[in-house]
Amino acid sequence: GQLEARSYDKEFCLIAITADYYFKKYKFKVILSYYQSYFKWTNWQSVSLFLDNILSSNPNIKGPERDFCLDLYNLLDKKHLRSFQSITYNGPLLKDYSSIFFNAKTAKLRGDFIGFIDSLSLAKGLKPVGKTVFFSSTKRIFKSLSKLEKLKQIKSPIFFKEDESNE
């Protein structure tokens, strides 16, 4: 790989792509220290996200490039190697409007709800409350830990160190 990169006047990189969500150092113990500076890791979920971004942002990709990209993306999806996407919309955004509401009083088909202020006849008759309606406390409820009994020691560890045995 180094000779090939040199012949094309490119930088050599040793790339590993795994199905793991995070880098697992023990999997790459065999890489010699000389090559560590050339080593780069990623996962298939990142590759899938990269392909999805390319497909959605470049709709004009035609021919074999688009076919290859779609094939690889669909294969990763089939093998459950696509990253989780929550409720996000990747398509074009709607244009901005100054208001998304309509005038309910002039609408012909408005239904029964015309807004809180207009629909609540009591709203105009309400008077503001003079004092606060929220509970407020100035009394201290915290105690010093030094005055409490000693904390009980836990004999067994509550955390574990990650290694190959936890996989």
Secondary structure, 3 states (H helix, E strand, C coil): CHHHHHHCCCCCCEEEEECCCCCCHHHHCCCCHHHHHHEEEEEHHHHHHHHHHHHHHCCCCCHHHHHHHHHHHHHHHHCCCCCCCCCCCCCCCCCCCCCCCCCCCCCCCCCCCCCHHHHCCCHHHCCCCCCCCCCCCCCCCCCCHHHCCCCCCCCCCCCCCCCHHHC
